[in-house]
Structure formats: structure tokens, C-alpha cells
Amino acid sequence: MTTQTPVLAIEGLTKHYGGVRALTDASFTLNQGEHVAIVGDNGAGKSTFVRLLTGVERPNQGRIILDGQAVEFDSPLDARDQGIETVYQNLALAEDLDVASNIFLGREITRLNLGPLSFLNHGEMRKQSVEMLKTTGVKIQDMGESMRGMSGGQRQCVAIARAAGFASKLIILDEPTAALGVQETARVEDIIRGLKERAIPLIIISHNLRQVFDLVDRIWIFRQGRIIASRRTAITSPEEIVGLITGAIDPSSLPSDEALVC
């Protein structure tokens, strides 16, 4: 029987800021096509983990293994070049630019590249943007409208479509529906389900346990700078996850799960 190589494996990832232990000896795996959630209280180490994984900061110790190869990221551009796309809470969208310009922000297609006098190929960027939106299931009526005139849900959908269009390895979503209403949240969740159908690996950071149980295969629990457990959604419950987050449940007391970590 052949064991599939995880798309992402983290081994002993550690980050200390002087005497502050933000993340200690974190180990984590993400399989091909898998959707997982990262949960935990504020200060549990989730943000530090994502910053290390996306090249915003470098770890003191540990390894990041992507598709079986150890990688090191000196910047977010390094992580992006390796196929990791992240949608942060602020979305990183330019308010006064249209949809295509935002999707290709930092990746502009040029007709003629003369350094500072390069000419952008707006037609090709628009064409490819329409295809990305269509593939992801995002519907934007007016491609020429600036981000400033769009709802929060539309902006989030554009940011996710951009990530899905360029991610070759995995997508990370940081609280993707935190500022959205009920209908817009439902639309974003449908898009995430579409990514699952396309077998695009995804990590979601969320405080919304209803959303977590609806969308992911596995939940990784962070507590006091450590990953204390991972639980498959099929064999756990919101009450158990809350108990692990708060410390009311000792992870060593849980029923067997092949990826339990203590």
C-alpha cells in the first residue's frame, strides 16, 4: 500500500520573542485535497504559526516540508512563489482598482516590458480574471467597478478567487467571514466548498465552530503556544473542541485518533 506524501508537513516549528514562547515544537500535516481548521484562544500561537508558514517571519527551529521537499521562506513572496496563497483579514485589495487589476496586483501582465515604462496588457488580465472567477464560482456583474464600490462579501470572493487562481500547493484563509453578514457568509462558504470539490488543500483560521464543522475534515487545536491535538470532525464535537481550547479536557484522555498530538 502506497502512502501519499502530505502537501505540507511541519516538524518542530518554534518561535520565541526573547522570553516569550509564541510557538513551541509545533508539528502539523495537511494531506492532498484536505481542508483543515486552526482553532484556539487569542495568544494560542495561531497567528505566529501562519506568519512562519507564509514567510512573514522565520522560525527559531523546525522545518517546513512542502510536497516532500524542505523549504525556507525569507519573505511572503518566497511562500507565494512556492505555491502558498494567503487571504488575510484585510484582504490586501487596492480600493481604487478594478477586479482584474486587483487579481493581478503584483503579477501584472505586460505587452511591452521597458522597466518603469512597461505597458500593461489589460485585455489579457481581464480575460484571465473572468476565467478565475468563473472557475471559483464567483459572480461579479461589473468587472470595471472598483473595490471601493463593492460589498464585503464581494471583496472576500475576489480575494479567494485570486488565491485559488494562483495557488499551486495550498490556500490559507484567515477568518474569511468574520466581518460578513449571513447571506455573504453563506456565499463565501459555498466557494470554499467548491475549492474542496476541486481538491485544493486549504487551511482556515476561524473562531466560528459552526463554520469549522461544516467545512473542514480535521481541526487542529492550539493552546498556550503549542499544538495540543488534532481531531477529525467526524469523530469529535464542538463541546470537545471547546474543552481542548480552554484546557477543560486533557488531550491524552481522548479516544484514539491517528493524528493526536500532545
C-alpha positions as CSV (number, residue, x, y, z in Angstrom):
1,M,0.0,0.0,0.0
2,T,1.4,3.4,-1.0
3,T,1.2,6.3,1.5
4,Q,0.5,9.6,-0.1
5,T,3.0,12.4,0.6
6,P,1.4,15.2,2.6
7,V,1.2,18.5,0.7
8,L,2.5,20.2,3.9
9,A,4.4,18.8,6.9
10,I,5.6,20.9,9.8
11,E,8.2,19.5,12.1
12,G,9.0,21.1,15.5
13,L,8.3,24.7,14.4
14,T,9.3,27.1,17.2
15,K,9.3,30.8,17.5
16,H,10.4,32.7,20.7
17,Y,10.5,36.5,21.1
18,G,13.0,36.9,23.8
19,G,11.4,35.2,26.8
20,V,8.0,35.0,25.2
21,R,7.3,31.5,23.7
22,A,4.8,32.3,21.0
23,L,5.1,28.8,19.4
24,T,6.9,25.7,20.6
25,D,7.6,22.5,18.9
26,A,4.6,22.6,16.6
27,S,4.1,19.6,14.3
28,F,1.3,19.6,11.7
29,T,0.3,17.8,8.4
30,L,-2.0,18.7,5.6
31,N,-2.9,16.0,3.1
32,Q,-3.6,16.4,-0.6
33,G,-7.1,17.8,-1.1
34,E,-7.7,18.1,2.7
35,H,-9.4,21.1,4.3
36,V,-8.4,21.7,7.9
37,A,-9.1,24.4,10.6
38,I,-6.8,26.0,13.1
39,V,-8.6,27.0,16.3
40,G,-7.6,28.3,19.7
41,D,-7.9,31.4,22.0
42,N,-6.2,34.6,21.3
43,G,-2.5,34.2,22.0
44,A,-2.6,30.5,21.5
45,G,0.0,30.6,18.7
46,K,-2.2,30.6,15.6
47,S,-1.1,33.9,14.1
48,T,2.6,33.1,14.8
49,F,2.2,29.7,13.0
50,V,0.7,31.4,9.9
51,R,3.4,34.1,9.9
52,L,6.1,31.4,9.9
53,L,4.3,29.3,7.3
54,T,3.8,32.3,4.9
55,G,7.3,33.8,5.3
56,V,6.4,36.9,7.3
57,E,8.8,35.7,10.0
58,R,11.4,33.0,10.3
59,P,11.3,30.3,12.9
60,N,14.0,29.7,15.6
61,Q,13.8,26.0,15.0
62,G,11.9,23.5,12.9
63,R,11.2,22.6,9.3
64,I,8.6,23.3,6.7
65,I,8.2,20.5,4.2
66,L,6.2,21.2,1.0
67,D,5.4,18.3,-1.3
68,G,8.1,16.3,0.3
69,Q,10.8,19.0,0.0
70,A,12.2,21.1,2.9
71,V,11.7,24.8,2.1
72,E,12.7,28.1,3.8
73,F,10.9,31.3,3.3
74,D,12.7,34.7,3.6
75,S,9.6,36.7,2.7
76,P,5.9,36.3,1.8
77,L,7.0,36.4,-1.9
78,D,9.0,33.3,-1.3
79,A,6.0,31.4,0.1
80,R,3.8,32.7,-2.8
81,D,6.4,31.6,-5.3
82,Q,6.3,28.1,-3.8
83,G,2.5,28.0,-4.3
84,I,1.1,29.1,-1.0
85,E,-1.6,31.8,-1.3
86,T,-3.0,33.6,1.8
87,V,-6.2,35.6,2.2
88,Y,-5.7,37.8,5.3
89,Q,-8.5,39.6,7.1
90,N,-7.6,42.9,5.5
91,L,-7.8,41.1,2.0
92,A,-4.8,43.2,0.6
93,L,-7.0,44.7,-2.1
94,A,-6.4,48.1,-3.7
95,E,-9.6,50.2,-3.2
96,D,-9.4,52.3,-6.3
97,L,-8.5,49.5,-8.8
98,D,-11.0,47.2,-10.6
99,V,-11.3,43.5,-10.3
100,A,-8.8,42.4,-12.8
101,S,-6.2,44.9,-11.6
102,N,-6.6,43.5,-8.1
103,I,-6.4,39.9,-9.1
104,F,-3.1,40.6,-10.9
105,L,-1.8,43.0,-8.4
106,G,1.9,42.3,-8.2
107,R,1.6,39.8,-11.1
108,E,0.7,42.3,-13.9
109,I,0.8,41.0,-17.5
110,T,2.6,43.4,-19.8
111,R,2.5,44.0,-23.5
112,L,6.0,45.5,-23.6
113,N,8.3,45.5,-20.6
114,L,10.6,48.5,-20.5
115,G,11.1,48.7,-16.8
116,P,9.3,51.8,-15.4
117,L,7.7,52.4,-18.9
118,S,6.1,48.9,-19.2
119,F,2.7,48.8,-20.8
120,L,0.1,46.6,-19.1
121,N,-2.0,44.1,-21.1
122,H,-5.4,44.9,-19.6
123,G,-7.3,42.8,-22.0
124,E,-5.4,39.6,-21.1
125,M,-5.6,40.3,-17.4
126,R,-9.4,40.8,-17.7
127,K,-9.8,37.6,-19.7
128,Q,-7.9,35.5,-17.2
129,S,-9.7,37.2,-14.3
130,V,-13.1,36.3,-15.8
131,E,-11.9,32.7,-16.1
132,M,-10.6,32.6,-12.5
133,L,-13.9,34.0,-11.2
134,K,-15.9,31.5,-13.2
135,T,-13.8,28.5,-12.1
136,T,-14.2,29.5,-8.5
137,G,-17.9,30.3,-8.8
138,V,-17.6,34.0,-8.1
139,K,-20.1,36.2,-9.9
140,I,-19.2,39.9,-10.4
141,Q,-21.6,41.9,-12.6
142,D,-19.3,44.8,-13.5
143,M,-15.6,43.8,-13.9
144,G,-14.8,47.5,-14.3
145,E,-16.1,48.5,-10.9
146,S,-13.5,49.5,-8.2
147,M,-13.2,47.6,-5.0
148,R,-14.4,50.7,-3.1
149,G,-17.9,50.2,-4.5
150,M,-18.2,46.5,-3.6
151,S,-19.7,44.8,-0.6
152,G,-17.6,43.0,2.0
153,G,-18.7,39.7,0.6
154,Q,-17.8,40.6,-3.0
155,R,-14.4,41.7,-1.9
156,Q,-13.8,38.5,0.0
157,C,-14.9,36.5,-3.0
158,V,-12.5,38.3,-5.3
159,A,-9.6,37.7,-2.8
160,I,-10.4,34.0,-2.6
161,A,-10.7,33.7,-6.4
162,R,-7.3,35.4,-6.7
163,A,-5.8,32.9,-4.2
164,A,-7.4,29.9,-5.9
165,G,-6.2,31.1,-9.3
166,F,-2.6,31.3,-8.4
167,A,-2.2,28.7,-5.6
168,S,-0.4,25.6,-6.8
169,K,0.0,24.0,-3.4
170,L,-2.4,25.4,-0.8
171,I,-4.6,28.3,0.3
172,I,-4.8,29.8,3.8
173,L,-7.9,31.8,4.8
174,D,-7.7,34.0,7.9
175,E,-11.2,34.5,9.4
176,P,-12.8,34.6,6.0
177,T,-16.3,35.6,7.1
178,A,-15.6,37.5,10.4
179,A,-17.0,40.8,9.1
180,L,-19.7,39.4,6.8
181,G,-23.5,39.1,7.1
182,V,-25.4,35.9,7.0
183,Q,-26.0,35.8,3.2
184,E,-22.5,36.9,2.3
185,T,-21.1,34.3,4.8
186,A,-23.1,31.6,3.0
187,R,-21.8,32.7,-0.4
188,V,-18.2,32.5,0.8
189,E,-18.7,29.1,2.4
190,D,-20.1,27.8,-0.9
191,I,-17.0,29.0,-2.6
192,I,-14.9,27.2,0.0
193,R,-16.9,24.0,-0.7
194,G,-16.1,24.5,-4.4
195,L,-12.4,24.5,-3.6
196,K,-12.9,21.2,-1.8
197,E,-14.6,19.7,-4.8
198,R,-11.5,20.8,-6.9
199,A,-9.3,19.1,-4.3
200,I,-7.4,22.3,-3.4
201,P,-5.8,21.9,0.0
202,L,-6.9,24.6,2.5
203,I,-6.2,25.9,6.0
204,I,-8.8,28.1,7.6
205,I,-8.3,30.1,10.8
206,S,-11.7,30.6,12.4
207,H,-13.4,31.2,15.7
208,N,-16.7,30.1,14.2
209,L,-17.1,26.4,15.2
210,R,-20.3,26.0,13.3
211,Q,-18.4,27.0,10.2
212,V,-15.4,24.8,11.1
213,F,-17.6,21.7,11.4
214,D,-19.4,22.5,8.2
215,L,-16.4,23.0,6.1
216,V,-13.3,21.0,7.2
217,D,-12.1,17.4,7.5
218,R,-9.8,18.0,10.6
219,I,-9.4,20.5,13.4
220,W,-6.0,21.4,14.8
221,I,-6.2,22.8,18.3
222,F,-3.7,25.4,19.6
223,R,-3.2,26.2,23.3
224,Q,-0.6,28.4,25.0
225,G,1.8,28.3,22.1
226,R,1.5,24.6,21.3
227,I,-0.5,22.3,19.0
228,I,-2.1,20.1,21.6
229,A,-4.3,17.9,19.4
230,S,-5.9,17.3,16.0
231,R,-9.3,15.8,15.7
232,R,-11.3,14.6,12.7
233,T,-14.6,16.4,12.6
234,A,-16.3,13.1,12.0
235,I,-15.3,11.8,15.5
236,T,-15.4,14.9,17.6
237,S,-17.9,17.6,18.7
238,P,-18.0,21.3,19.3
239,E,-18.1,20.6,23.1
240,E,-14.9,18.5,22.9
241,I,-13.1,21.2,20.8
242,V,-14.1,23.9,23.3
243,G,-12.8,21.7,26.1
244,L,-9.5,21.3,24.4
245,I,-9.2,25.0,23.7
246,T,-10.0,26.0,27.3
247,G,-8.0,23.2,29.0
248,A,-11.0,21.5,30.5
249,I,-10.2,18.4,28.5
250,D,-6.8,16.7,28.7
251,P,-5.9,15.6,25.1
252,S,-4.3,12.4,26.4
253,S,-7.8,11.3,27.6
254,L,-9.3,11.4,24.2
255,P,-10.3,8.3,22.2
256,S,-7.8,7.2,19.5
257,D,-7.3,9.5,16.5
258,E,-4.5,8.8,14.1
259,A,-3.1,12.3,14.3
260,L,-3.5,13.1,18.0
261,V,-0.6,15.2,19.2
262,C,0.2,16.1,22.8
